[in-house]
Amino acid sequence: MNRGLKIFAVLAITCLILSCSETTTAPTKNFALLRWTAPSDVDNAGNVKRVVSYEMRYSIIDSQQVLGNFSSCIAVTGLPVPSIPGAYDSVLVQNLPTDTLIYFGIISKDAAGNASLVSNIAVKRTPDETESNRITTLQVVR
């Protein structure tokens, strides 16, 4: 018997991935195109609804910082309004530090502000774009 117990379920995003698309208009190689499936929110009556917002953050320290101390990580801006549950959402994160391993996580929130658990962690190493790593001459040796 439910005696006034409020039950809510903001489902966590479980499939955060780095997209391998090379058709992006990012100005540098230090970007990440992330994609995920929009989760659902289940209200007290059992009705499935869409979540109302996302919060994505990243760490350059390790994945445990994202999982254990999400609010201390660097916030990503420009997140989309959540789509209907099951649809794909994505964001292009630009101006990331060079030659760095970056750990991304995302949460979703319902209309009451209840947050999901942190998603799986997506990891990307950004390239080193310094002049010293560019090939300036190429010679064929036989």
Residue frames as a rotation matrix with the C-alpha (Angstrom) as fourth column:
MET 1
0.582 0.813 0.000 0.00
0.813 -0.582 0.000 0.00
0.000 0.000 -1.000 0.00
ASN 2
-0.410 -0.696 0.589 1.40
0.693 -0.658 -0.295 3.39
0.593 0.287 0.752 -1.01
ARG 3
0.434 0.532 -0.727 0.95
0.888 -0.390 0.245 5.84
-0.153 -0.752 -0.642 1.89
GLY 4
0.947 0.025 -0.320 1.88
-0.005 -0.996 -0.095 9.08
-0.321 0.091 -0.943 0.23
LEU 5
0.022 -0.984 0.175 5.23
0.282 0.174 0.943 7.80
-0.959 0.029 0.282 -0.96
LYS 6
0.712 0.147 -0.687 6.21
-0.529 -0.531 -0.662 9.70
-0.462 0.835 -0.300 -4.08
ILE 7
0.163 -0.630 0.760 7.90
0.480 0.723 0.496 7.53
-0.862 0.284 0.420 -6.67
PHE 8
0.770 0.007 -0.638 9.74
-0.508 -0.600 -0.618 9.07
-0.387 0.800 -0.458 -9.57
ALA 9
0.285 -0.707 0.647 12.13
0.527 0.680 0.510 7.70
-0.801 0.196 0.566 -12.09
VAL 10
0.702 -0.257 -0.664 14.28
-0.645 -0.624 -0.441 9.84
-0.301 0.738 -0.604 -14.31
LEU 11
0.869 -0.326 0.372 16.01
0.385 0.919 -0.092 7.22
-0.312 0.223 0.924 -16.37
ALA 12
0.169 -0.912 -0.372 19.75
-0.178 -0.400 0.899 7.62
-0.969 -0.086 -0.230 -16.86
ILE 13
0.694 -0.128 -0.709 21.29
-0.719 -0.061 -0.692 7.97
0.046 0.990 -0.135 -20.29
THR 14
0.554 -0.436 0.709 23.06
-0.133 0.794 0.593 4.67
-0.822 -0.423 0.382 -20.88
CYS 15
0.371 -0.407 0.835 24.49
0.866 0.476 -0.153 5.12
-0.335 0.780 0.529 -24.35
LEU 16
0.779 -0.261 -0.570 26.63
-0.292 -0.956 0.040 8.27
-0.555 0.135 -0.821 -24.49
ILE 17
0.435 -0.622 0.651 28.97
0.783 0.618 0.068 7.87
-0.444 0.480 0.756 -27.47
LEU 18
-0.197 -0.561 -0.804 31.57
-0.236 -0.769 0.594 9.84
-0.951 0.307 0.019 -29.36
SER 19
0.852 0.495 0.169 30.51
0.074 0.205 -0.976 10.19
-0.518 0.844 0.137 -32.97
CYS 20
-0.125 -0.937 0.326 33.15
0.543 0.210 0.813 9.51
-0.830 0.279 0.482 -35.60
SER 21
0.721 0.503 0.476 31.60
0.666 -0.314 -0.677 11.91
-0.191 0.805 -0.561 -38.10
GLU 22
-0.430 -0.895 -0.117 34.16
0.753 -0.427 0.501 13.92
-0.498 0.127 0.858 -40.03
THR 23
-0.230 0.424 0.876 31.49
0.792 -0.442 0.421 16.15
0.566 0.791 -0.234 -41.58
THR 24
0.441 0.388 -0.809 31.38
0.841 -0.494 0.222 18.53
-0.314 -0.778 -0.544 -38.62
THR 25
0.567 -0.198 0.799 32.10
0.375 -0.802 -0.465 22.22
0.733 0.564 -0.381 -39.05
ALA 26
0.824 -0.339 -0.453 34.37
0.414 -0.185 0.891 22.41
-0.385 -0.923 -0.012 -35.99
PRO 27
0.879 -0.471 -0.078 37.23
-0.435 -0.721 -0.539 24.88
0.197 0.508 -0.839 -36.58
THR 28
-0.163 -0.967 0.198 39.89
-0.979 0.134 -0.152 22.68
0.120 -0.218 -0.968 -34.94
LYS 29
-0.212 0.017 -0.977 40.59
-0.168 0.984 0.054 19.03
0.963 0.176 -0.206 -34.25
ASN 30
-0.969 -0.196 -0.153 40.10
0.121 0.164 -0.979 19.65
0.217 -0.967 -0.135 -30.52
PHE 31
-0.303 0.939 0.163 36.42
-0.937 -0.325 0.129 18.89
0.174 -0.114 0.978 -30.45
ALA 32
-0.959 0.154 0.238 34.12
0.094 0.965 -0.243 16.07
-0.267 -0.210 -0.940 -29.49
LEU 33
-0.391 0.891 -0.231 30.80
-0.774 -0.184 0.605 15.28
0.497 0.416 0.762 -31.14
LEU 34
-0.965 0.074 0.253 28.75
-0.127 0.708 -0.694 13.38
-0.231 -0.702 -0.674 -28.58
ARG 35
-0.366 0.864 -0.347 25.47
-0.638 0.039 0.769 11.59
0.678 0.503 0.537 -29.21
TRP 36
-0.970 0.125 0.210 22.96
-0.092 0.608 -0.788 9.83
-0.227 -0.784 -0.578 -26.94
THR 37
-0.492 0.869 -0.058 19.44
0.472 0.322 0.821 8.46
0.732 0.376 -0.568 -26.88
ALA 38
-0.476 0.386 0.790 16.93
-0.634 -0.773 -0.004 10.72
0.609 -0.503 0.613 -25.12
PRO 39
-0.939 0.119 -0.321 15.73
0.294 0.763 -0.576 9.03
0.176 -0.636 -0.752 -21.91
SER 40
-0.051 0.977 0.207 12.24
0.191 -0.194 0.962 9.10
0.980 0.089 -0.176 -20.42
ASP 41
-0.875 -0.019 0.484 10.75
-0.452 -0.327 -0.830 10.27
0.173 -0.945 0.278 -17.16
VAL 42
-0.366 0.783 -0.503 8.04
0.462 0.622 0.632 8.23
0.808 -0.001 -0.590 -15.43
ASP 43
-0.439 0.249 0.863 5.69
-0.622 -0.778 -0.091 10.21
0.649 -0.577 0.496 -13.18
ASN 44
-0.740 0.142 0.658 3.82
-0.586 0.343 -0.734 9.02
-0.330 -0.928 -0.171 -10.07
ALA 45
0.316 0.944 0.100 0.93
-0.685 0.300 -0.664 7.75
-0.656 0.141 0.741 -12.19
GLY 46
0.021 -0.398 0.917 3.25
0.319 0.872 0.371 5.69
-0.948 0.285 0.145 -14.37
ASN 47
0.938 0.340 0.069 3.00
0.190 -0.338 -0.922 8.01
-0.290 0.878 -0.382 -17.37
VAL 48
0.004 -0.956 0.293 6.08
0.910 0.125 0.395 8.18
-0.414 0.265 0.871 -19.58
LYS 49
0.941 0.238 -0.241 7.17
0.155 -0.935 -0.318 11.75
-0.301 0.262 -0.917 -20.32
ARG 50
0.429 -0.842 0.328 10.19
0.500 -0.081 -0.862 13.44
0.752 0.534 0.386 -21.83
VAL 51
0.016 -0.525 -0.851 12.89
0.951 -0.254 0.175 14.86
-0.308 -0.812 0.495 -19.58
VAL 52
0.891 0.451 -0.051 13.16
0.423 -0.866 -0.267 18.66
-0.164 0.216 -0.962 -19.53
SER 53
0.731 -0.678 -0.075 16.90
-0.674 -0.702 -0.228 19.29
0.102 0.218 -0.971 -19.52
TYR 54
0.697 -0.648 -0.309 20.39
0.553 0.759 -0.345 17.87
0.457 0.069 0.887 -19.77
GLU 55
0.765 -0.632 0.125 23.58
-0.603 -0.635 0.483 18.68
-0.226 -0.445 -0.867 -17.92
MET 56
0.809 -0.581 -0.093 26.85
0.443 0.705 -0.554 17.50
0.387 0.407 0.827 -19.45
ARG 57
0.751 -0.646 0.137 30.25
-0.596 -0.575 0.561 17.85
-0.284 -0.503 -0.817 -17.84
TYR 58
0.743 -0.570 -0.350 33.77
0.177 0.671 -0.720 16.66
0.645 0.473 0.600 -18.51
SER 59
0.817 -0.568 0.100 36.96
-0.207 -0.127 0.970 16.03
-0.539 -0.813 -0.221 -16.59
ILE 60
0.559 -0.735 -0.382 40.58
-0.496 0.073 -0.865 16.03
0.664 0.674 -0.324 -17.67
ILE 61
-0.144 -0.572 0.808 41.55
-0.984 0.172 -0.053 14.17
-0.109 -0.802 -0.587 -14.46
ASP 62
-0.991 -0.133 -0.019 39.75
-0.134 0.983 0.124 10.81
0.002 0.126 -0.992 -14.63
SER 63
-0.422 0.884 -0.200 36.39
0.006 0.224 0.975 9.08
0.907 0.410 -0.100 -15.03
GLN 64
-0.294 0.298 -0.908 35.95
0.908 0.383 -0.168 8.77
0.298 -0.874 -0.383 -11.27
GLN 65
-0.908 -0.002 -0.420 35.70
0.164 -0.922 -0.350 12.55
-0.386 -0.386 0.838 -10.96
VAL 66
-0.700 0.692 -0.175 32.80
-0.520 -0.326 0.790 12.53
0.490 0.644 0.588 -13.41
LEU 67
-0.154 0.659 -0.736 31.06
0.262 0.745 0.613 9.64
0.953 -0.099 -0.288 -11.65
GLY 68
-0.112 0.036 -0.993 31.76
0.953 0.286 -0.097 10.67
0.280 -0.958 -0.067 -8.06
ASN 69
-0.248 -0.035 -0.968 31.90
0.542 -0.834 -0.109 14.46
-0.803 -0.551 0.226 -8.13
PHE 70
0.003 0.349 0.937 29.93
1.000 0.000 -0.004 15.48
-0.001 0.937 -0.349 -11.22
SER 71
0.878 0.478 -0.022 29.30
0.478 -0.878 0.016 19.08
-0.012 -0.025 -1.000 -10.13
SER 72
0.424 -0.796 -0.433 33.06
-0.014 -0.484 0.875 19.78
-0.906 -0.365 -0.216 -9.85
CYS 73
-0.242 -0.501 0.831 33.66
0.801 0.381 0.462 18.94
-0.548 0.777 0.309 -13.51
ILE 74
-0.867 -0.158 -0.472 33.72
-0.109 -0.865 0.490 21.43
-0.486 0.476 0.733 -16.39
ALA 75
0.067 0.993 0.098 30.21
0.146 0.087 -0.985 22.25
-0.987 0.080 -0.139 -17.69
VAL 76
-0.797 -0.169 0.580 29.38
0.577 0.071 0.814 21.89
-0.179 0.983 0.041 -21.38
THR 77
-0.354 0.682 -0.640 27.22
-0.255 -0.729 -0.635 24.63
-0.900 -0.062 0.432 -22.88
GLY 78
-0.477 0.219 -0.851 24.93
-0.874 -0.226 0.431 24.54
-0.098 0.949 0.299 -25.92
LEU 79
-0.912 0.185 0.365 23.06
0.138 0.979 -0.150 21.35
-0.385 -0.087 -0.919 -25.03
PRO 80
-0.736 0.676 0.020 19.85
-0.117 -0.156 0.981 20.73
0.667 0.720 0.194 -26.96
VAL 81
-0.157 0.817 0.555 16.33
-0.977 -0.044 -0.211 20.69
-0.148 -0.575 0.805 -25.56
PRO 82
-0.711 -0.185 0.679 15.63
-0.237 0.971 0.016 16.99
-0.662 -0.150 -0.734 -24.93
SER 83
-0.624 0.465 -0.628 13.90
-0.640 0.158 0.752 15.12
0.449 0.871 0.199 -27.73
ILE 84
0.529 0.835 0.152 11.12
-0.816 0.450 0.363 12.60
0.235 -0.316 0.919 -27.27
PRO 85
0.171 -0.485 0.858 12.25
-0.614 0.628 0.478 9.43
-0.770 -0.609 -0.190 -25.49
GLY 86
0.423 -0.108 0.900 14.16
0.444 0.890 -0.102 7.14
-0.790 0.443 0.424 -27.84
ALA 87
0.951 -0.111 0.290 15.22
0.211 -0.456 -0.865 9.87
0.228 0.883 -0.410 -30.29
TYR 88
0.112 -0.985 -0.129 18.87
0.982 0.130 -0.138 10.88
0.153 -0.112 0.982 -30.71
ASP 89
0.997 0.007 -0.071 20.31
0.021 -0.981 0.192 14.10
-0.068 -0.193 -0.979 -29.28
SER 90
0.305 -0.947 0.098 23.83
0.929 0.273 -0.249 15.41
0.209 0.167 0.964 -29.79
VAL 91
0.943 -0.127 -0.307 26.20
-0.029 -0.952 0.304 18.25
-0.331 -0.278 -0.902 -28.98
LEU 92
0.465 -0.848 0.254 29.46
0.547 0.049 -0.836 19.48
0.696 0.528 0.486 -30.48
VAL 93
0.861 -0.293 -0.416 31.95
0.281 -0.409 0.868 20.42
-0.425 -0.864 -0.269 -27.74
GLN 94
0.655 -0.609 0.447 34.69
0.389 -0.235 -0.890 22.68
0.647 0.758 0.083 -29.08
ASN 95
0.303 -0.653 0.694 37.91
-0.537 -0.719 -0.442 24.29
0.787 -0.238 -0.569 -27.85
LEU 96
0.996 -0.013 -0.093 38.99
0.078 0.659 0.748 21.32
0.052 -0.752 0.657 -25.79
PRO 97
0.450 -0.893 0.019 42.56
-0.650 -0.313 0.692 21.22
-0.612 -0.324 -0.722 -24.45
THR 98
0.465 -0.356 -0.811 45.15
-0.737 0.353 -0.577 19.73
0.491 0.866 -0.098 -26.80
ASP 99
-0.280 -0.671 -0.687 46.82
-0.268 0.742 -0.615 16.37
0.922 0.012 -0.387 -26.29
THR 100
-0.683 0.169 0.711 44.50
-0.727 -0.069 -0.683 15.50
-0.067 -0.983 0.170 -23.38
LEU 101
-0.765 0.511 -0.391 42.40
0.430 0.858 0.281 12.53
0.479 0.047 -0.876 -22.34
ILE 102
-0.738 0.582 0.342 38.88
-0.656 -0.737 -0.161 13.87
0.159 -0.344 0.926 -21.67
TYR 103
-0.862 0.469 -0.193 36.07
0.504 0.832 -0.233 12.06
0.051 -0.298 -0.953 -19.82
PHE 104
-0.712 0.670 0.209 32.45
-0.534 -0.710 0.459 13.07
0.456 0.216 0.863 -20.57
GLY 105
-0.774 0.591 -0.226 29.26
0.627 0.668 -0.400 12.32
-0.086 -0.451 -0.888 -18.63
ILE 106
-0.709 0.624 0.330 25.68
-0.337 -0.710 0.618 13.55
0.620 0.327 0.713 -18.85
ILE 107
-0.795 0.593 -0.130 22.59
0.433 0.403 -0.807 13.60
-0.426 -0.697 -0.577 -16.62
SER 108
-0.536 0.720 0.440 18.96
0.247 -0.365 0.898 14.36
0.807 0.590 0.017 -17.40
LYS 109
-0.959 0.254 -0.129 16.41
0.040 -0.328 -0.944 16.18
-0.282 -0.910 0.304 -15.24
ASP 110
-0.328 0.923 0.202 12.63
0.908 0.248 0.338 16.09
0.262 0.294 -0.919 -14.96
ALA 111
0.080 0.469 0.880 10.25
0.271 -0.860 0.433 19.05
0.959 0.204 -0.195 -14.49
ALA 112
0.952 0.294 -0.089 10.58
0.142 -0.162 0.976 18.80
0.273 -0.942 -0.196 -10.69
GLY 113
0.469 -0.852 0.234 14.38
-0.830 -0.516 -0.213 19.05
0.302 -0.095 -0.949 -10.90
ASN 114
0.646 -0.233 0.727 15.02
-0.262 0.827 0.497 15.39
-0.717 -0.512 0.474 -10.08
ALA 115
0.126 -0.720 -0.682 18.25
-0.990 -0.134 -0.042 14.25
-0.061 0.681 -0.730 -11.73
SER 116
0.912 0.062 -0.405 19.17
-0.170 0.956 -0.237 10.90
0.373 0.285 0.883 -13.21
LEU 117
0.562 -0.816 0.131 22.35
0.305 0.352 0.885 9.06
-0.769 -0.457 0.447 -12.41
VAL 118
0.020 -0.651 -0.758 25.42
-0.753 -0.509 0.417 9.95
-0.658 0.563 -0.501 -14.46
SER 119
0.843 0.288 -0.454 25.55
-0.536 0.506 -0.676 8.20
0.035 0.813 0.581 -17.82
ASN 120
0.642 -0.733 0.223 28.28
0.729 0.674 0.116 5.89
-0.236 0.088 0.968 -18.98
ILE 121
0.345 -0.622 -0.703 31.56
-0.128 -0.773 0.621 7.73
-0.930 -0.125 -0.346 -19.55
ALA 122
0.900 -0.148 0.410 32.67
0.429 0.132 -0.894 8.62
0.078 0.980 0.182 -23.08
VAL 123
0.380 -0.863 -0.331 36.42
0.239 -0.254 0.937 9.17
-0.893 -0.436 0.110 -23.46
LYS 124
0.902 -0.162 0.400 38.36
0.375 -0.166 -0.912 11.09
0.214 0.973 -0.089 -26.12
ARG 125
0.035 -0.921 -0.387 42.01
0.661 -0.269 0.700 11.98
-0.749 -0.281 0.600 -26.55
THR 126
0.934 0.228 -0.276 42.42
-0.011 -0.752 -0.659 15.26
-0.358 0.618 -0.700 -28.35
PRO 127
0.563 -0.758 0.329 45.36
0.769 0.336 -0.543 15.57
0.301 0.559 0.773 -30.75
ASP 128
0.101 -0.644 -0.758 48.44
0.503 -0.624 0.597 17.66
-0.858 -0.442 0.261 -30.18
GLU 129
0.764 0.298 0.572 48.25
0.645 -0.313 -0.697 20.49
-0.029 0.902 -0.432 -32.71
THR 130
0.527 -0.629 -0.571 51.57
-0.076 -0.705 0.706 22.14
-0.846 -0.329 -0.419 -31.97
GLU 131
0.685 -0.333 -0.648 53.90
-0.729 -0.318 -0.607 23.11
-0.004 0.888 -0.460 -34.79
SER 132
-0.306 -0.926 0.220 56.56
-0.914 0.350 0.205 20.68
-0.267 -0.138 -0.954 -33.60
ASN 133
-0.328 0.238 0.914 54.31
-0.047 0.962 -0.268 17.71
-0.943 -0.131 -0.305 -34.36
ARG 134
0.744 0.609 -0.275 53.45
-0.275 -0.096 -0.957 18.72
-0.609 0.787 0.096 -37.92
ILE 135
0.124 -0.665 0.736 55.24
0.776 0.527 0.346 17.15
-0.618 0.529 0.582 -40.89
THR 136
0.490 0.003 -0.872 56.92
-0.275 -0.948 -0.158 19.94
-0.827 0.317 -0.464 -42.82
THR 137
-0.154 -0.538 -0.829 59.02
-0.987 0.052 0.150 17.85
-0.037 0.841 -0.539 -45.20
LEU 138
0.620 0.335 0.709 58.54
-0.291 0.938 -0.189 14.42
-0.729 -0.090 0.679 -46.62
GLN 139
-0.106 -0.755 -0.647 61.22
-0.987 0.003 0.158 12.47
-0.117 0.656 -0.746 -48.41
VAL 140
0.925 0.357 -0.128 61.08
-0.377 0.905 -0.197 9.09
0.046 0.230 0.972 -50.13
VAL 141
-0.074 -0.957 0.282 63.95
-0.920 0.175 0.351 6.81
-0.385 -0.233 -0.893 -49.14
ARG 142
0.704 0.302 -0.642 64.78
-0.605 0.730 -0.319 3.73
0.372 0.613 0.697 -51.22
